[in-house]
Amino acid sequence: MKKITARSNKKKRTFTIRHYHKRKLYIKYRTREMTKKDFMICNFNAEEDWELFLKTNRDDYYIVRMVVEKSIDILEKYKNKLKQL
């Protein structure tokens, strides 16, 4: 089960987006500084909107922190699935 949350920094007009996997932090992103208009619009984003943002706006954010052990677990599962094909 995954969950995405976002918190705003009004002074910098950025968002910190946290992606959880099985209730544990998996990866943390931060948006680049936004225009006032975009920032106001993004304040109303739902979880699905942030998921779409992460998929489509790759130049508008960067990775702050990644939990490596979770990444390795997920990569191992992916490799195992590929081997089965």
DAURKA-V260002 format. One record per helix or strand of 3 or more residues. SS is the DSSP state (a for helix, b for strand). FROM is the first residue (numbers start at 0). TO is the last residue. If there is no record, write none. Layout:
ss=(SS:SS)
from=(FROM:FROM)
to=(TO:TO)
//
This chain:
ss=(b:b:b:a:a:a:b:a)
from=(1:13:23:35:46:57:60:67)
to=(8:20:30:41:55:59:65:83)
//
